[in-house]
Each structure stands twice: as C-alpha cells, then as structure tokens.
Amino acid sequence: MTNAILPVYGPPPVVFERGEGVRVYDDKGKAYLDFIAGIAVNSLGHCHPALVKALTDQANKLWHTSNMFRIPGQERLAQRYCDLTFADRVFFTNSGSEAVDTCLKIARRYQWSQDRKERIGVISFTGSFHGRTFGGINAGGQEKYREGFGPRMEGFRTLEYGDDEAFKTEIAKPDIAAVIIEPVQGEGGVREVPEERLLMIRKLCDENGVLLIYDEVQCGAGRTGQLFHHQWVKGAEPELMACAKGIGGGFPMGMALASEKAASGMVKGVHGSTFGGNPLAMAVGNAVLDVITGKDFLANVRHVAGTLTQGMESLKDRYPELVVAVTGRGLLRGLKMKKDPLPLRGLLAERGLLVGTAGDNVLRLAPPLIVTENDVREAIDIIDQQLSAMMTAAGA
C-alpha cells in the first residue's frame, strides 16, 4: 500500500496502540518506557485521568465557536497564566510555531506603534529552533531549516551562541526590534543559557529599547522544575513568551504571553485565529495547569530530576569513551555523545526505552513530569546496558 503522507518524516515501523502513564504499548503488546513524551508534549503522561475527564466533559458540551464569540475557559486560563507570570495579556494558538509567530508580530507591531518603523530586526542565536512556519525558520538559527525556501526574510539575523561581544554590538543597531532566545535550547543540543547571560541580555534590551522574547515551547510547563524556566532567574523576565507543547498535555495548544507594554500595539483586527483557544483546548489546558500547580507537584519534579541528573552523570563517568557531557536542566536533559546518537536511539527503543536526539550529538530525554524515581532508575539501567554492550562490541 502506498503511503499518501508527505514524505517529510522517517518513523520506524513500530506502531503504538495505547498509552498509560509513562508507558506506551505497540500493536504487538510490547511495552516501552516513554522518555521523550511526544517531544516534551505529554507533560502528564498518557491518558491522565484529569485530562481525559476534562476533554470528555467538554466534548459532550461544545467543541468550537471560533473567536467571534467569548470562550469562558479561555478567559479563565488567560487570567491564571497572567497571575502566575510576568504577563498581562495572552493570545492562544494551536502550536508553538504559531505562538512564536505571534510574538514576532507583537514585537514589530509595538515598535511600529511607537513610531519606530525602522525597528524590524530580530536577533536569534546559532542552534536555536523556533518552529517550522516561515516566521519560525527565519527567526531560527539553523540554516538547514531554511534551505530551499527562498532568501531569508528581511530583518532576521543570527549571532553565534555565547558570543556576548557580538551581541552587544548588534543590539545597539537602530533597526533592532526584538531578541528571541530559548532559555534552554531544545533542538540545538539541550543547552541551558547561563543565568548571567540571560540577565545581560535583559539589561541590554532595556538599554536599547528592544523587546525580549523567550521561546519556552519546550522548556516551559514545569519541565525544569519551575512553571517556566526563566523563573529560576530573578530579574530576567521577558516582555513576550511563546509557549506550547506541555501546556496542553498532548492536546494541540499554544499561547503567546505579553506584557501590557508589548501588547499595546495590538488592537482589534490586527491578529486572530479560528481554532486558537477553542473550548476543547481550554478545558484540557485548565486541567493541565490544575495538576502542575498542585501542592508539591513541581517540588517532586525537582526531586526526581535530581535522581535523573545523578544517573546521567554516572553514565558519563562510566563511559567517557562514549559520553562527553550531561546537558540541560530538570526533566529536559541530554547526553552529549562523541558520535551521532541516532543509532543509539534505535537500539534503546529495541530495549524498550523511547528517547530523542538533538543537535550537537545529543541524546535527548524529556520524560513526562509524573515520572518516578523508579522509572528513572529503569531508564538509566537500560541506557547503561546498551552503552556497556557497545563498549564490549568495540573491544571485540
């Protein structure tokens, strides 16, 4: 049978049939420990009862009205996120890419509204990934995602990650509207931006009249032990933030958060979405936030993350011929390998552990936030067994 899907993916032949908690099961009944969670999407694992109930209850009431009409669940969720963050305004989308595009539009529109029409420039950094829309690939710092899609859009430029002197020069230019950065790079190698660099970027944005955009599509929603990763760094709050993935717990949902200042240029008719913030997504989004902000939930994420860190550091110590470093934070972690980790990912799947990969030869782990210490130990043991087998084979 010919596959009619556009051939832009390369999935393995395994077909998953159901999931429960941190495990998924294929159509042959084999169980897998899921340590990639739909690329950091299934924040509460598979078929979490609170999410299933919220979606089912809403599905029996009302699915869609569009944003022509008020959506009470949307108003409630927007206010909750504003109460928990820097934000004063929220715009709901269906994906992270749309959330990024919304932030970019808000930033340029703000500068335009302040009679600074020349300010259209957006600074990003090498290794960054901001989605697959035209706005996302042009903002992103990886040329491979723009190849074949025409010249780069006007205003976008990428600086070398970590080159602070180049950044100080570029941000002072009169055409810069915004800086966009992932506080923890996902696709770029699960790299956490040092606190002092985030504070430096925040300071220079203030001094130069530039808006700061955080892309927390992957590192937000409690993944690093705070509701959003930048909240680890006091005084580094942005004006804009793109969020998605984990905030919907598996249901397609994104949002752009904005300060009152940044949002001041957005008036009726300048932006919109047919599906964004629909009743189904809002029911699930509120349920996800109920769980993540529940008593001791994030404290437990931090506790289990400590066990994961210890386990990954032990792998680095035991296999220096294979593992270079441990990257990331919380439950968004990477093992930087000496060689391409893609074959290793396949071998781990054969052993019943699902993980991902990222740039810079990184094996990426992003388990559901409900993962236990026993789950972590099991995953580390599987990786240990595979690395040991690789060392034995290399020595044979």
C-alpha positions as CSV (number, residue, x, y, z in Angstrom):
1,M,0.0,0.0,0.0
2,T,1.4,3.4,-1.0
3,N,1.8,5.9,1.8
4,A,0.0,9.1,0.9
5,I,1.6,11.1,3.7
6,L,4.0,13.9,2.5
7,P,7.4,12.2,2.9
8,V,9.0,14.6,5.4
9,Y,9.1,12.2,8.3
10,G,11.1,9.0,8.8
11,P,9.4,7.0,11.5
12,P,10.4,3.4,12.4
13,P,8.0,0.6,11.6
14,V,6.6,0.3,15.2
15,V,3.0,1.3,15.6
16,F,1.8,2.4,19.1
17,E,-1.7,1.5,20.1
18,R,-2.2,2.8,23.6
19,G,-0.5,4.5,26.5
20,E,-0.8,4.7,30.2
21,G,1.2,6.9,32.5
22,V,4.9,6.9,31.4
23,R,4.5,3.8,29.2
24,V,3.2,3.2,25.7
25,Y,2.3,-0.2,24.1
26,D,2.7,-1.2,20.4
27,D,0.3,-3.2,18.4
28,K,2.0,-6.4,19.4
29,G,1.6,-5.6,23.1
30,K,5.3,-4.7,23.8
31,A,5.7,-2.0,26.5
32,Y,8.0,0.9,26.2
33,L,9.2,3.4,28.8
34,D,8.5,6.8,27.3
35,F,11.3,9.2,28.0
36,I,10.6,11.6,25.1
37,A,6.8,12.2,25.8
38,G,5.9,13.3,22.2
39,I,8.9,15.7,22.3
40,A,8.1,17.2,25.7
41,V,4.4,17.3,25.0
42,N,2.8,14.7,27.2
43,S,3.7,16.5,30.3
44,L,1.3,14.4,32.5
45,G,2.0,11.2,30.6
46,H,-0.5,9.2,28.6
47,C,-4.3,9.2,29.4
48,H,-4.0,11.1,32.6
49,P,-7.5,10.8,34.2
50,A,-7.9,14.5,34.9
51,L,-7.2,15.3,31.2
52,V,-9.4,12.5,29.9
53,K,-12.3,13.7,32.1
54,A,-11.8,17.4,31.1
55,L,-11.7,16.6,27.4
56,T,-14.6,14.2,27.6
57,D,-16.8,16.5,29.6
58,Q,-16.2,19.4,27.2
59,A,-16.6,17.2,24.1
60,N,-20.1,16.4,25.3
61,K,-20.9,20.2,25.6
62,L,-19.4,22.3,22.9
63,W,-16.4,21.9,20.6
64,H,-16.0,25.1,18.6
65,T,-17.4,28.5,18.2
66,S,-14.4,30.5,16.9
67,N,-13.1,33.7,18.4
68,M,-16.2,35.6,17.1
69,F,-17.6,34.7,20.5
70,R,-16.5,34.7,24.1
71,I,-15.0,31.5,25.4
72,P,-15.1,31.4,29.2
73,G,-12.5,28.7,29.5
74,Q,-10.1,30.9,27.5
75,E,-10.7,33.9,29.7
76,R,-10.1,31.8,32.8
77,L,-6.9,30.2,31.6
78,A,-5.5,33.5,30.3
79,Q,-6.1,35.2,33.7
80,R,-4.5,32.2,35.5
81,Y,-1.3,32.4,33.4
82,C,-1.2,36.2,33.9
83,D,-1.4,35.7,37.7
84,L,1.4,33.2,37.6
85,T,3.8,35.1,35.3
86,F,5.1,38.5,34.1
87,A,2.2,38.6,31.5
88,D,-0.8,40.9,31.3
89,R,-2.2,39.6,28.0
90,V,-2.5,36.1,26.4
91,F,-3.2,35.0,22.9
92,F,-4.0,31.4,22.3
93,T,-2.7,29.4,19.3
94,N,-2.7,25.8,18.2
95,S,1.1,25.2,18.2
96,G,4.5,26.5,19.3
97,S,5.3,27.8,15.8
98,E,2.1,29.9,15.8
99,A,3.0,31.2,19.3
100,V,6.4,32.3,18.0
101,D,5.0,34.0,15.0
102,T,2.5,35.8,17.3
103,C,5.4,37.1,19.5
104,L,7.3,38.3,16.5
105,K,4.3,40.1,15.1
106,I,3.6,41.7,18.5
107,A,7.2,42.9,18.8
108,R,7.3,44.5,15.4
109,R,3.8,46.0,15.9
110,Y,4.9,47.5,19.2
111,Q,7.9,49.3,17.6
112,W,5.7,50.5,14.8
113,S,3.1,51.8,17.2
114,Q,5.9,53.8,19.0
115,D,6.7,55.4,15.6
116,R,9.9,53.4,15.3
117,K,9.0,51.8,12.0
118,E,12.6,51.1,11.1
119,R,12.8,48.6,14.0
120,I,12.1,45.3,12.3
121,G,15.3,43.5,13.2
122,V,15.1,40.2,15.2
123,I,18.2,38.7,16.8
124,S,18.5,34.9,17.4
125,F,21.3,32.6,18.1
126,T,23.0,29.6,16.5
127,G,21.5,26.3,17.3
128,S,18.1,27.9,18.1
129,F,14.9,26.4,16.8
130,H,11.7,28.4,16.7
131,G,9.3,26.3,14.7
132,R,8.6,25.4,11.0
133,T,6.5,28.3,9.8
134,F,8.1,31.0,7.7
135,G,8.5,33.2,10.7
136,G,9.9,30.3,12.7
137,I,12.5,29.2,10.2
138,N,13.6,32.8,9.6
139,A,13.9,33.5,13.3
140,G,15.7,30.2,14.0
141,G,19.4,29.8,14.0
142,Q,19.7,26.7,11.8
143,E,20.3,27.2,8.1
144,K,19.2,23.7,7.3
145,Y,15.6,24.5,8.1
146,R,15.6,27.5,5.6
147,E,17.3,25.6,2.7
148,G,15.1,25.6,-0.4
149,F,12.6,28.1,1.0
150,G,14.0,31.2,-0.6
151,P,16.2,34.0,0.8
152,R,16.0,34.9,4.5
153,M,13.3,37.4,5.3
154,E,14.4,41.0,5.9
155,G,15.4,41.9,9.4
156,F,16.3,38.4,10.8
157,R,19.9,37.8,11.8
158,T,21.6,35.1,13.8
159,L,24.6,35.5,16.2
160,E,26.9,32.9,17.5
161,Y,25.6,31.3,20.7
162,G,27.6,32.6,23.6
163,D,29.4,35.5,21.7
164,D,28.5,38.3,24.1
165,E,30.6,40.9,22.4
166,A,28.9,40.4,19.0
167,F,25.6,40.6,20.8
168,K,26.5,43.9,22.5
169,T,27.4,45.3,19.1
170,E,24.3,44.1,17.2
171,I,21.7,45.0,19.8
172,A,22.8,48.7,19.7
173,K,21.9,48.9,16.0
174,P,18.9,51.2,15.3
175,D,16.8,48.7,13.4
176,I,16.6,46.0,16.2
177,A,13.0,45.3,17.4
178,A,13.5,42.2,19.5
179,V,15.7,39.4,20.7
180,I,14.4,35.8,20.7
181,I,16.1,33.1,22.7
182,E,15.3,29.7,24.2
183,P,16.3,29.7,27.9
184,V,17.1,26.0,27.3
185,Q,17.8,25.2,23.7
186,G,16.0,22.0,22.7
187,E,16.9,21.1,19.1
188,G,20.3,22.9,19.5
189,G,21.6,20.4,22.0
190,V,19.6,20.8,25.2
191,R,21.8,23.7,26.2
192,E,20.8,25.8,29.3
193,V,21.6,29.5,28.9
194,P,23.7,30.6,31.9
195,E,21.9,32.9,34.3
196,E,24.4,35.7,33.9
197,R,23.8,35.7,30.1
198,L,20.0,36.0,30.5
199,L,20.5,38.9,32.9
200,M,22.9,40.5,30.5
201,I,20.5,40.1,27.6
202,R,17.7,41.6,29.7
203,K,19.8,44.6,30.7
204,L,20.9,45.4,27.1
205,C,17.3,45.0,25.8
206,D,16.2,47.6,28.3
207,E,19.1,50.0,27.5
208,N,18.4,49.8,23.7
209,G,14.6,49.8,23.6
210,V,14.4,46.2,22.4
211,L,11.8,43.7,23.4
212,L,12.9,40.3,24.8
213,I,11.1,37.2,23.6
214,Y,11.6,33.8,25.3
215,D,10.7,30.7,23.5
216,E,9.7,28.3,26.2
217,V,7.8,26.0,24.0
218,Q,9.9,23.1,25.1
219,C,11.4,24.1,28.4
220,G,8.2,25.6,29.9
221,A,5.2,24.0,31.5
222,G,7.1,22.8,34.6
223,R,9.8,20.8,32.7
224,T,12.8,22.3,34.5
225,G,11.1,22.5,38.0
226,Q,9.6,26.0,37.7
227,L,6.4,26.7,35.8
228,F,8.6,28.4,33.3
229,H,12.3,28.1,33.1
230,H,13.2,31.8,33.2
231,Q,11.6,32.0,36.6
232,W,14.8,30.4,38.0
233,V,16.5,33.7,37.2
234,K,15.1,36.7,39.2
235,G,15.1,39.9,37.1
236,A,15.3,38.2,33.7
237,E,11.6,38.4,32.9
238,P,10.7,39.0,29.2
239,E,8.1,41.1,27.5
240,L,7.0,38.2,25.3
241,M,7.0,34.5,25.6
242,A,5.9,31.7,23.3
243,C,4.6,28.5,25.0
244,A,3.1,25.2,23.7
245,K,3.8,21.5,24.0
246,G,3.4,20.6,27.7
247,I,0.8,23.3,28.5
248,G,-1.7,21.2,26.6
249,G,-0.6,17.8,27.9
250,G,-1.0,16.2,24.4
251,F,-3.8,18.3,23.1
252,P,-2.7,20.8,20.4
253,M,-2.4,24.1,22.2
254,G,0.0,27.1,22.3
255,M,0.0,30.6,23.6
256,A,1.8,33.9,23.4
257,L,2.2,35.8,26.7
258,A,2.8,39.5,26.6
259,S,3.3,42.4,29.0
260,E,0.9,45.4,28.7
261,K,3.7,47.4,27.2
262,A,4.5,44.9,24.4
263,A,0.8,44.3,23.7
264,S,0.0,48.0,23.5
265,G,0.2,48.0,19.7
266,M,-2.3,45.1,19.2
267,V,-5.8,46.3,18.5
268,K,-8.9,44.7,17.2
269,G,-8.4,43.1,13.8
270,V,-4.6,43.0,13.6
271,H,-4.3,39.3,14.5
272,G,-6.5,36.4,15.0
273,S,-7.1,32.6,14.9
274,T,-10.0,30.4,14.0
275,F,-9.1,27.5,16.2
276,G,-6.8,29.0,18.8
277,G,-8.2,28.9,22.3
278,N,-11.2,26.7,21.3
279,P,-13.3,25.1,24.1
280,L,-11.7,21.7,23.9
281,A,-8.1,23.0,24.2
282,M,-9.1,25.3,27.0
283,A,-10.7,22.6,29.0
284,V,-7.6,20.5,28.8
285,G,-5.3,23.5,29.3
286,N,-7.0,24.4,32.6
287,A,-6.8,20.8,33.7
288,V,-3.1,20.6,33.0
289,L,-2.5,23.8,34.9
290,D,-4.6,22.4,37.8
291,V,-2.2,19.5,38.1
292,I,1.1,21.3,37.5
293,T,0.3,24.0,40.1
294,G,-1.0,21.4,42.6
295,K,0.6,21.0,46.0
296,D,4.2,19.7,45.8
297,F,4.0,18.8,42.1
298,L,6.9,21.0,40.9
299,A,8.8,20.1,44.1
300,N,8.5,16.5,43.1
301,V,9.7,17.3,39.6
302,R,12.8,18.9,41.0
303,H,13.3,15.9,43.3
304,V,13.0,13.3,40.5
305,A,15.1,15.5,38.3
306,G,17.9,15.2,40.8
307,T,17.8,11.4,40.5
308,L,17.9,11.7,36.7
309,T,20.9,14.0,36.9
310,Q,22.8,11.7,39.2
311,G,22.1,8.7,36.9
312,M,23.2,10.6,33.8
313,E,26.3,11.9,35.4
314,S,27.1,8.3,36.4
315,L,26.8,7.2,32.8
316,K,29.2,10.0,31.8
317,D,31.7,8.8,34.4
318,R,31.4,5.2,33.5
319,Y,31.6,5.6,29.7
320,P,34.0,8.5,29.0
321,E,34.8,6.9,25.6
322,L,31.2,7.4,24.6
323,V,29.7,10.3,26.6
324,V,31.1,13.8,26.6
325,A,28.7,15.7,28.9
326,V,25.3,16.0,30.6
327,T,23.3,18.9,29.3
328,G,20.0,20.7,30.2
329,R,18.1,21.0,33.4
330,G,15.2,19.3,35.3
331,L,13.4,16.8,33.1
332,L,14.8,18.2,29.9
333,R,18.2,16.6,29.7
334,G,20.8,15.5,27.2
335,L,23.7,13.1,27.0
336,K,26.2,14.7,24.6
337,M,27.8,11.8,22.8
338,K,31.1,11.5,20.9
339,K,29.2,10.2,17.9
340,D,25.8,10.6,16.3
341,P,23.3,9.3,18.8
342,L,20.7,8.3,16.2
343,P,21.7,4.6,16.0
344,L,21.8,4.5,19.9
345,R,18.2,5.9,20.0
346,G,17.1,2.9,17.8
347,L,18.9,0.4,19.9
348,L,17.4,1.8,23.1
349,A,13.9,1.5,21.5
350,E,14.6,-2.2,20.9
351,R,15.3,-2.5,24.6
352,G,12.0,-0.8,25.4
353,L,13.1,2.8,26.1
354,L,12.0,5.7,23.9
355,V,14.3,8.8,23.8
356,G,15.0,11.5,21.3
357,T,18.0,13.2,19.7
358,A,19.0,16.8,19.3
359,G,21.8,18.8,17.7
360,D,25.4,18.6,18.7
361,N,25.3,14.8,19.0
362,V,22.9,14.9,22.0
363,L,20.7,12.0,23.1
364,R,17.6,13.9,24.5
365,L,15.5,12.8,27.5
366,A,12.2,14.5,28.2
367,P,10.0,12.1,30.2
368,P,6.5,13.0,31.5
369,L,6.6,15.2,34.6
370,I,4.8,12.4,36.5
371,V,7.8,10.1,36.1
372,T,9.0,8.4,39.3
373,E,12.5,7.7,40.7
374,N,12.0,4.0,39.9
375,D,11.1,4.9,36.3
376,V,14.3,7.0,36.1
377,R,16.4,4.2,37.5
378,E,14.9,1.8,35.0
379,A,15.7,4.1,32.1
380,I,19.3,4.7,33.3
381,D,19.8,1.0,33.6
382,I,18.6,0.4,30.1
383,I,21.0,3.1,28.7
384,D,23.8,1.6,30.9
385,Q,23.2,-1.9,29.5
386,Q,23.3,-0.6,25.9
387,L,26.4,1.5,26.4
388,S,28.1,-1.5,28.0
389,A,27.1,-3.6,25.0
390,M,28.6,-1.0,22.7
391,M,31.9,-0.9,24.6
392,T,32.1,-4.7,24.6
393,A,31.4,-4.8,20.8
394,A,34.0,-2.0,20.2
395,G,36.6,-4.1,22.2
396,A,35.9,-7.3,20.4
